[in-house]
Amino acid sequence: MGIGRSGQTKCGICNKEIKDFKYVAMPQWNISEYLCGVCYSQKLTEYYIKREVKGK
Ligand SMILES: [Zn+2]
């Protein structure tokens, strides 16, 4: 039911259908799917916070 219908992209994190802009995850995140804007910015923030903590 509904599976395999093209034209629908789901976010790789929250699994919601992405209706607006699809964000491509960074290779470092190990996510092969597209992300919605909310999850993308969340991930991005997480990623940079982690990097700052780790660095030096
Ligand atoms: Zn999402």
N, CA, C, O and the ligand as a Tripos MOL2 file, in Angstrom:
@<TRIPOS>MOLECULE
protein
  225   223    57     0     0
PROTEIN
NO_CHARGES

@<TRIPOS>ATOM
      1 N           0.8340   -1.2040    0.0000 N.3       1 MET1
      2 CA          0.0000    0.0000    0.0000 C.3       1 MET1
      3 C           0.8680    1.2530    0.0000 C.2       1 MET1
      4 O           1.4730    1.6260    1.0050 O.2       1 MET1
      5 N           0.8990    1.8560   -1.1170 N.am      2 GLY2
      6 CA          1.6090    3.1280   -1.1900 C.3       2 GLY2
      7 C           3.1110    3.0000   -1.2850 C.2       2 GLY2
      8 O           3.8170    3.9800   -1.5240 O.2       2 GLY2
      9 N           3.5980    1.7860   -1.0970 N.am      3 ILE3
     10 CA          5.0510    1.6280   -1.1510 C.3       3 ILE3
     11 C           5.4950    1.5510   -2.6160 C.2       3 ILE3
     12 O           4.8710    0.8870   -3.4430 O.2       3 ILE3
     13 N           6.5510    2.2270   -2.8920 N.am      4 GLY4
     14 CA          7.0780    2.1710   -4.2480 C.3       4 GLY4
     15 C           6.5620    3.3000   -5.1270 C.2       4 GLY4
     16 O           6.9350    3.4020   -6.2960 O.2       4 GLY4
     17 N           5.7380    4.1160   -4.5870 N.am      5 ARG5
     18 CA          5.2800    5.2720   -5.3610 C.3       5 ARG5
     19 C           6.4130    6.2660   -5.4830 C.2       5 ARG5
     20 O           6.9900    6.7020   -4.4870 O.2       5 ARG5
     21 N           6.7110    6.6030   -6.6710 N.am      6 SER6
     22 CA          7.8040    7.5520   -6.8590 C.3       6 SER6
     23 C           7.3090    8.9710   -6.5690 C.2       6 SER6
     24 O           6.1110    9.2550   -6.5520 O.2       6 SER6
     25 N           8.2570    9.8150   -6.3520 N.am      7 GLY7
     26 CA          7.9100   11.2020   -6.0900 C.3       7 GLY7
     27 C           7.7390   11.5000   -4.6180 C.2       7 GLY7
     28 O           7.4500   12.6310   -4.2270 O.2       7 GLY7
     29 N           7.9200   10.4690   -3.8020 N.am      8 GLN8
     30 CA          7.8240   10.7000   -2.3630 C.3       8 GLN8
     31 C           9.1710   10.4270   -1.7290 C.2       8 GLN8
     32 O           9.7370    9.3450   -1.8890 O.2       8 GLN8
     33 N           9.6690   11.3870   -1.0270 N.am      9 THR9
     34 CA         10.9440   11.2030   -0.3610 C.3       9 THR9
     35 C          10.7540   11.3500    1.1330 C.2       9 THR9
     36 O          10.1630   12.3160    1.6150 O.2       9 THR9
     37 N          11.2640   10.3770    1.8440 N.am     10 LYS10
     38 CA         11.1120   10.4450    3.2950 C.3      10 LYS10
     39 C          12.4330   10.7960    3.9500 C.2      10 LYS10
     40 O          13.5080   10.4450    3.4650 O.2      10 LYS10
     41 N          12.3210   11.4900    5.0500 N.am     11 CYS11
     42 CA         13.5060   11.8800    5.7970 C.3      11 CYS11
     43 C          14.1380   10.6430    6.4330 C.2      11 CYS11
     44 O          13.4330    9.7880    6.9690 O.2      11 CYS11
     45 N          15.4550   10.5490    6.3730 N.am     12 GLY12
     46 CA         16.1520    9.3860    6.9120 C.3      12 GLY12
     47 C          16.1740    9.3420    8.4220 C.2      12 GLY12
     48 O          16.5650    8.3250    8.9970 O.2      12 GLY12
     49 N          15.7700   10.4020    9.0790 N.am     13 ILE13
     50 CA         15.7980   10.4250   10.5380 C.3      13 ILE13
     51 C          14.3820   10.3600   11.1190 C.2      13 ILE13
     52 O          14.0720    9.4450   11.8810 O.2      13 ILE13
     53 N          13.5510   11.2880   10.7790 N.am     14 CYS14
     54 CA         12.2150   11.3140   11.3730 C.3      14 CYS14
     55 C          11.2070   10.5450   10.5240 C.2      14 CYS14
     56 O          10.0740   10.3230   10.9520 O.2      14 CYS14
     57 N          11.6150   10.1390    9.3280 N.am     15 ASN15
     58 CA         10.7830    9.2980    8.4740 C.3      15 ASN15
     59 C           9.5270    9.9930    7.9550 C.2      15 ASN15
     60 O           8.5950    9.3440    7.4810 O.2      15 ASN15
     61 N           9.5170   11.2920    8.0490 N.am     16 LYS16
     62 CA          8.3720   12.0210    7.5030 C.3      16 LYS16
     63 C           8.6190   12.3430    6.0430 C.2      16 LYS16
     64 O           9.7590   12.4410    5.5880 O.2      16 LYS16
     65 N           7.5470   12.5000    5.3390 N.am     17 GLU17
     66 CA          7.6770   12.8570    3.9410 C.3      17 GLU17
     67 C           8.2450   14.2680    3.8190 C.2      17 GLU17
     68 O           7.8230   15.1910    4.5150 O.2      17 GLU17
     69 N           9.1950   14.4040    2.9350 N.am     18 ILE18
     70 CA          9.8030   15.7190    2.7500 C.3      18 ILE18
     71 C           9.0670   16.4350    1.6250 C.2      18 ILE18
     72 O           9.0650   15.9940    0.4760 O.2      18 ILE18
     73 N           8.4570   17.5260    1.9800 N.am     19 LYS19
     74 CA          7.6700   18.2350    0.9720 C.3      19 LYS19
     75 C           8.4250   19.4300    0.4340 C.2      19 LYS19
     76 O           8.1900   19.8780   -0.6890 O.2      19 LYS19
     77 N           9.3140   19.9290    1.2270 N.am     20 ASP20
     78 CA         10.0540   21.1060    0.7890 C.3      20 ASP20
     79 C          11.4120   20.6920    0.2310 C.2      20 ASP20
     80 O          11.5110   19.7490   -0.5540 O.2      20 ASP20
     81 N          12.4010   21.3710    0.6240 N.am     21 PHE21
     82 CA         13.7300   21.1040    0.1030 C.3      21 PHE21
     83 C          14.3190   19.8480    0.7330 C.2      21 PHE21
     84 O          14.2330   19.6410    1.9430 O.2      21 PHE21
     85 N          14.9170   19.0160   -0.1110 N.am     22 LYS22
     86 CA         15.5630   17.8070    0.3980 C.3      22 LYS22
     87 C          17.0270   18.1040    0.6800 C.2      22 LYS22
     88 O          17.7460   18.6190   -0.1760 O.2      22 LYS22
     89 N          17.4490   17.7800    1.8610 N.am     23 TYR23
     90 CA         18.8430   18.0190    2.2180 C.3      23 TYR23
     91 C          19.6370   16.7310    2.1100 C.2      23 TYR23
     92 O          19.1710   15.6670    2.5170 O.2      23 TYR23
     93 N          20.8200   16.8320    1.5690 N.am     24 VAL24
     94 CA         21.6900   15.6700    1.4700 C.3      24 VAL24
     95 C          22.5460   15.6000    2.7270 C.2      24 VAL24
     96 O          23.1920   16.5780    3.1030 O.2      24 VAL24
     97 N          22.5470   14.4470    3.3680 N.am     25 ALA25
     98 CA         23.3300   14.2830    4.5940 C.3      25 ALA25
     99 C          24.8170   14.2700    4.2860 C.2      25 ALA25
    100 O          25.2380   13.8630    3.2040 O.2      25 ALA25
    101 N          25.5890   14.7130    5.2310 N.am     26 MET26
    102 CA         27.0310   14.6730    5.0610 C.3      26 MET26
    103 C          27.5260   13.2380    5.1600 C.2      26 MET26
    104 O          26.9790   12.4530    5.9350 O.2      26 MET26
    105 N          28.5390   12.8820    4.4010 N.am     27 PRO27
    106 CA         29.0360   11.5000    4.4210 C.3      27 PRO27
    107 C          29.4300   11.0310    5.8140 C.2      27 PRO27
    108 O          29.3450    9.8410    6.1180 O.2      27 PRO27
    109 N          29.8530   11.9470    6.6490 N.am     28 GLN28
    110 CA         30.2820   11.5930    8.0060 C.3      28 GLN28
    111 C          29.1260   11.1010    8.8710 C.2      28 GLN28
    112 O          29.3420   10.4320    9.8810 O.2      28 GLN28
    113 N          27.9300   11.4240    8.4830 N.am     29 TRP29
    114 CA         26.7730   11.0510    9.2990 C.3      29 TRP29
    115 C          26.3100    9.6280    9.0280 C.2      29 TRP29
    116 O          25.5000    9.0800    9.7760 O.2      29 TRP29
    117 N          26.8220    9.0330    7.9620 N.am     30 ASN30
    118 CA         26.4110    7.6800    7.5970 C.3      30 ASN30
    119 C          24.9120    7.5580    7.3540 C.2      30 ASN30
    120 O          24.2800    6.5830    7.7620 O.2      30 ASN30
    121 N          24.3670    8.5380    6.6980 N.am     31 ILE31
    122 CA         22.9460    8.4880    6.3370 C.3      31 ILE31
    123 C          22.8540    8.5800    4.8250 C.2      31 ILE31
    124 O          23.3140    9.5480    4.2200 O.2      31 ILE31
    125 N          22.2630    7.5770    4.2300 N.am     32 SER32
    126 CA         22.2230    7.5550    2.7700 C.3      32 SER32
    127 C          20.9390    8.1790    2.2420 C.2      32 SER32
    128 O          20.7720    8.3520    1.0350 O.2      32 SER32
    129 N          20.0390    8.5140    3.1520 N.am     33 GLU33
    130 CA         18.7840    9.1000    2.7080 C.3      33 GLU33
    131 C          18.8380   10.6190    2.7720 C.2      33 GLU33
    132 O          19.7740   11.2200    3.3000 O.2      33 GLU33
    133 N          17.8030   11.2030    2.2150 N.am     34 TYR34
    134 CA         17.6780   12.6510    2.3210 C.3      34 TYR34
    135 C          17.1490   13.0190    3.7000 C.2      34 TYR34
    136 O          16.5700   12.1950    4.4070 O.2      34 TYR34
    137 N          17.3620   14.2730    4.0600 N.am     35 LEU35
    138 CA         16.8770   14.7420    5.3480 C.3      35 LEU35
    139 C          15.9590   15.9460    5.1600 C.2      35 LEU35
    140 O          16.1050   16.7230    4.2170 O.2      35 LEU35
    141 N          15.0120   16.0760    6.0820 N.am     36 CYS36
    142 CA         14.1730   17.2750    6.0660 C.3      36 CYS36
    143 C          14.9620   18.4210    6.7050 C.2      36 CYS36
    144 O          16.0060   18.2090    7.3210 O.2      36 CYS36
    145 N          14.4510   19.6080    6.5490 N.am     37 GLY37
    146 CA         15.1680   20.7760    7.0430 C.3      37 GLY37
    147 C          15.4090   20.7410    8.5400 C.2      37 GLY37
    148 O          16.4640   21.1590    9.0170 O.2      37 GLY37
    149 N          14.4280   20.2420    9.2810 N.am     38 VAL38
    150 CA         14.5360   20.2160   10.7390 C.3      38 VAL38
    151 C          15.6620   19.2830   11.1710 C.2      38 VAL38
    152 O          16.5310   19.6600   11.9570 O.2      38 VAL38
    153 N          15.6330   18.0670   10.6500 N.am     39 CYS39
    154 CA         16.6440   17.0830   11.0490 C.3      39 CYS39
    155 C          18.0170   17.4910   10.5480 C.2      39 CYS39
    156 O          19.0250   17.2640   11.2160 O.2      39 CYS39
    157 N          18.0490   18.0810    9.3890 N.am     40 TYR40
    158 CA         19.3390   18.4720    8.8350 C.3      40 TYR40
    159 C          20.0160   19.5160    9.7160 C.2      40 TYR40
    160 O          21.1960   19.3940   10.0450 O.2      40 TYR40
    161 N          19.2710   20.5280   10.0870 N.am     41 SER41
    162 CA         19.8770   21.5830   10.9140 C.3      41 SER41
    163 C          20.2220   21.0540   12.2950 C.2      41 SER41
    164 O          21.1940   21.4840   12.9150 O.2      41 SER41
    165 N          19.4080   20.1100   12.7690 N.am     42 GLN42
    166 CA         19.6910   19.5080   14.0590 C.3      42 GLN42
    167 C          21.0000   18.7160   14.0000 C.2      42 GLN42
    168 O          21.8520   18.8240   14.8810 O.2      42 GLN42
    169 N          21.1320   17.9360   12.9590 N.am     43 LYS43
    170 CA         22.3330   17.1430   12.7720 C.3      43 LYS43
    171 C          23.5630   18.0310   12.6130 C.2      43 LYS43
    172 O          24.6340   17.7660   13.1590 O.2      43 LYS43
    173 N          23.3630   19.0780   11.8550 N.am     44 LEU44
    174 CA         24.4680   19.9870   11.5890 C.3      44 LEU44
    175 C          24.9560   20.6200   12.8870 C.2      44 LEU44
    176 O          26.1590   20.7140   13.1350 O.2      44 LEU44
    177 N          24.0200   21.0450   13.6970 N.am     45 THR45
    178 CA         24.3730   21.6350   14.9890 C.3      45 THR45
    179 C          25.1160   20.6240   15.8500 C.2      45 THR45
    180 O          26.1670   20.9200   16.4190 O.2      45 THR45
    181 N          24.5450   19.4220   15.9340 N.am     46 GLU46
    182 CA         25.1630   18.3350   16.7010 C.3      46 GLU46
    183 C          26.5950   18.0990   16.2380 C.2      46 GLU46
    184 O          27.5250   17.9740   17.0350 O.2      46 GLU46
    185 N          26.7290   18.0450   14.9380 N.am     47 TYR47
    186 CA         28.0300   17.7230   14.3550 C.3      47 TYR47
    187 C          29.0740   18.7660   14.7230 C.2      47 TYR47
    188 O          30.2080   18.4330   15.0670 O.2      47 TYR47
    189 N          28.6860   20.0080   14.6480 N.am     48 TYR48
    190 CA         29.6740   21.0550   14.9230 C.3      48 TYR48
    191 C          29.9580   21.1880   16.4190 C.2      48 TYR48
    192 O          31.0690   21.5360   16.8180 O.2      48 TYR48
    193 N          28.9630   20.9130   17.2280 N.am     49 ILE49
    194 CA         29.2000   20.9260   18.6740 C.3      49 ILE49
    195 C          30.1820   19.8350   19.0440 C.2      49 ILE49
    196 O          31.1190   20.0580   19.8100 O.2      49 ILE49
    197 N          29.9610   18.6560   18.4950 N.am     50 LYS50
    198 CA         30.8480   17.5240   18.7630 C.3      50 LYS50
    199 C          32.2660   17.8410   18.3340 C.2      50 LYS50
    200 O          33.2290   17.5560   19.0460 O.2      50 LYS50
    201 N          32.3760   18.4310   17.1690 N.am     51 ARG51
    202 CA         33.7080   18.7430   16.6550 C.3      51 ARG51
    203 C          34.4340   19.7200   17.5720 C.2      51 ARG51
    204 O          35.6400   19.6120   17.7900 O.2      51 ARG51
    205 N          33.6840   20.6650   18.0970 N.am     52 GLU52
    206 CA         34.3150   21.6630   18.9640 C.3      52 GLU52
    207 C          34.7740   21.0450   20.2630 C.2      52 GLU52
    208 O          35.8370   21.3860   20.7820 O.2      52 GLU52
    209 N          33.9740   20.1370   20.7880 N.am     53 VAL53
    210 CA         34.3240   19.4880   22.0270 C.3      53 VAL53
    211 C          35.5510   18.5990   21.8340 C.2      53 VAL53
    212 O          36.4610   18.5600   22.6620 O.2      53 VAL53
    213 N          35.5360   17.8850   20.7040 N.am     54 LYS54
    214 CA         36.6200   16.9600   20.4160 C.3      54 LYS54
    215 C          37.9280   17.6910   20.1500 C.2      54 LYS54
    216 O          38.9870   17.2910   20.6350 O.2      54 LYS54
    217 N          37.8440   18.7530   19.3840 N.am     55 GLY55
    218 CA         39.0490   19.4370   18.9130 C.3      55 GLY55
    219 C          39.9060   19.9750   20.0470 C.2      55 GLY55
    220 O          39.4250   20.7560   20.8680 O.2      55 GLY55
    221 N          41.1140   19.5870   20.1030 N.am     56 LYS56
    222 CA         42.1030   20.0490   21.0690 C.3      56 LYS56
    223 C          41.6210   19.9600   22.5290 C.2      56 LYS56
    224 O          42.3590   20.3190   23.4460 O.2      56 LYS56
    225 ZN         13.3960   14.7590    9.4430 Zn       57 ZN57
@<TRIPOS>BOND
     1     1     2 1
     2     2     3 1
     3     3     4 2
     4     3     5 am
     5     5     6 1
     6     6     7 1
     7     7     8 2
     8     7     9 am
     9     9    10 1
    10    10    11 1
    11    11    12 2
    12    11    13 am
    13    13    14 1
    14    14    15 1
    15    15    16 2
    16    15    17 am
    17    17    18 1
    18    18    19 1
    19    19    20 2
    20    19    21 am
    21    21    22 1
    22    22    23 1
    23    23    24 2
    24    23    25 am
    25    25    26 1
    26    26    27 1
    27    27    28 2
    28    27    29 am
    29    29    30 1
    30    30    31 1
    31    31    32 2
    32    31    33 am
    33    33    34 1
    34    34    35 1
    35    35    36 2
    36    35    37 am
    37    37    38 1
    38    38    39 1
    39    39    40 2
    40    39    41 am
    41    41    42 1
    42    42    43 1
    43    43    44 2
    44    43    45 am
    45    45    46 1
    46    46    47 1
    47    47    48 2
    48    47    49 am
    49    49    50 1
    50    50    51 1
    51    51    52 2
    52    51    53 am
    53    53    54 1
    54    54    55 1
    55    55    56 2
    56    55    57 am
    57    57    58 1
    58    58    59 1
    59    59    60 2
    60    59    61 am
    61    61    62 1
    62    62    63 1
    63    63    64 2
    64    63    65 am
    65    65    66 1
    66    66    67 1
    67    67    68 2
    68    67    69 am
    69    69    70 1
    70    70    71 1
    71    71    72 2
    72    71    73 am
    73    73    74 1
    74    74    75 1
    75    75    76 2
    76    75    77 am
    77    77    78 1
    78    78    79 1
    79    79    80 2
    80    79    81 am
    81    81    82 1
    82    82    83 1
    83    83    84 2
    84    83    85 am
    85    85    86 1
    86    86    87 1
    87    87    88 2
    88    87    89 am
    89    89    90 1
    90    90    91 1
    91    91    92 2
    92    91    93 am
    93    93    94 1
    94    94    95 1
    95    95    96 2
    96    95    97 am
    97    97    98 1
    98    98    99 1
    99    99   100 2
   100    99   101 am
   101   101   102 1
   102   102   103 1
   103   103   104 2
   104   103   105 am
   105   105   106 1
   106   106   107 1
   107   107   108 2
   108   107   109 am
   109   109   110 1
   110   110   111 1
   111   111   112 2
   112   111   113 am
   113   113   114 1
   114   114   115 1
   115   115   116 2
   116   115   117 am
   117   117   118 1
   118   118   119 1
   119   119   120 2
   120   119   121 am
   121   121   122 1
   122   122   123 1
   123   123   124 2
   124   123   125 am
   125   125   126 1
   126   126   127 1
   127   127   128 2
   128   127   129 am
   129   129   130 1
   130   130   131 1
   131   131   132 2
   132   131   133 am
   133   133   134 1
   134   134   135 1
   135   135   136 2
   136   135   137 am
   137   137   138 1
   138   138   139 1
   139   139   140 2
   140   139   141 am
   141   141   142 1
   142   142   143 1
   143   143   144 2
   144   143   145 am
   145   145   146 1
   146   146   147 1
   147   147   148 2
   148   147   149 am
   149   149   150 1
   150   150   151 1
   151   151   152 2
   152   151   153 am
   153   153   154 1
   154   154   155 1
   155   155   156 2
   156   155   157 am
   157   157   158 1
   158   158   159 1
   159   159   160 2
   160   159   161 am
   161   161   162 1
   162   162   163 1
   163   163   164 2
   164   163   165 am
   165   165   166 1
   166   166   167 1
   167   167   168 2
   168   167   169 am
   169   169   170 1
   170   170   171 1
   171   171   172 2
   172   171   173 am
   173   173   174 1
   174   174   175 1
   175   175   176 2
   176   175   177 am
   177   177   178 1
   178   178   179 1
   179   179   180 2
   180   179   181 am
   181   181   182 1
   182   182   183 1
   183   183   184 2
   184   183   185 am
   185   185   186 1
   186   186   187 1
   187   187   188 2
   188   187   189 am
   189   189   190 1
   190   190   191 1
   191   191   192 2
   192   191   193 am
   193   193   194 1
   194   194   195 1
   195   195   196 2
   196   195   197 am
   197   197   198 1
   198   198   199 1
   199   199   200 2
   200   199   201 am
   201   201   202 1
   202   202   203 1
   203   203   204 2
   204   203   205 am
   205   205   206 1
   206   206   207 1
   207   207   208 2
   208   207   209 am
   209   209   210 1
   210   210   211 1
   211   211   212 2
   212   211   213 am
   213   213   214 1
   214   214   215 1
   215   215   216 2
   216   215   217 am
   217   217   218 1
   218   218   219 1
   219   219   220 2
   220   219   221 am
   221   221   222 1
   222   222   223 1
   223   223   224 2
@<TRIPOS>SUBSTRUCTURE
     1 MET1         2 RESIDUE 1 A MET
     2 GLY2         6 RESIDUE 1 A GLY
     3 ILE3        10 RESIDUE 1 A ILE
     4 GLY4        14 RESIDUE 1 A GLY
     5 ARG5        18 RESIDUE 1 A ARG
     6 SER6        22 RESIDUE 1 A SER
     7 GLY7        26 RESIDUE 1 A GLY
     8 GLN8        30 RESIDUE 1 A GLN
     9 THR9        34 RESIDUE 1 A THR
    10 LYS10       38 RESIDUE 1 A LYS
    11 CYS11       42 RESIDUE 1 A CYS
    12 GLY12       46 RESIDUE 1 A GLY
    13 ILE13       50 RESIDUE 1 A ILE
    14 CYS14       54 RESIDUE 1 A CYS
    15 ASN15       58 RESIDUE 1 A ASN
    16 LYS16       62 RESIDUE 1 A LYS
    17 GLU17       66 RESIDUE 1 A GLU
    18 ILE18       70 RESIDUE 1 A ILE
    19 LYS19       74 RESIDUE 1 A LYS
    20 ASP20       78 RESIDUE 1 A ASP
    21 PHE21       82 RESIDUE 1 A PHE
    22 LYS22       86 RESIDUE 1 A LYS
    23 TYR23       90 RESIDUE 1 A TYR
    24 VAL24       94 RESIDUE 1 A VAL
    25 ALA25       98 RESIDUE 1 A ALA
    26 MET26      102 RESIDUE 1 A MET
    27 PRO27      106 RESIDUE 1 A PRO
    28 GLN28      110 RESIDUE 1 A GLN
    29 TRP29      114 RESIDUE 1 A TRP
    30 ASN30      118 RESIDUE 1 A ASN
    31 ILE31      122 RESIDUE 1 A ILE
    32 SER32      126 RESIDUE 1 A SER
    33 GLU33      130 RESIDUE 1 A GLU
    34 TYR34      134 RESIDUE 1 A TYR
    35 LEU35      138 RESIDUE 1 A LEU
    36 CYS36      142 RESIDUE 1 A CYS
    37 GLY37      146 RESIDUE 1 A GLY
    38 VAL38      150 RESIDUE 1 A VAL
    39 CYS39      154 RESIDUE 1 A CYS
    40 TYR40      158 RESIDUE 1 A TYR
    41 SER41      162 RESIDUE 1 A SER
    42 GLN42      166 RESIDUE 1 A GLN
    43 LYS43      170 RESIDUE 1 A LYS
    44 LEU44      174 RESIDUE 1 A LEU
    45 THR45      178 RESIDUE 1 A THR
    46 GLU46      182 RESIDUE 1 A GLU
    47 TYR47      186 RESIDUE 1 A TYR
    48 TYR48      190 RESIDUE 1 A TYR
    49 ILE49      194 RESIDUE 1 A ILE
    50 LYS50      198 RESIDUE 1 A LYS
    51 ARG51      202 RESIDUE 1 A ARG
    52 GLU52      206 RESIDUE 1 A GLU
    53 VAL53      210 RESIDUE 1 A VAL
    54 LYS54      214 RESIDUE 1 A LYS
    55 GLY55      218 RESIDUE 1 A GLY
    56 LYS56      222 RESIDUE 1 A LYS
    57 ZN57       225 GROUP 0 **** ****
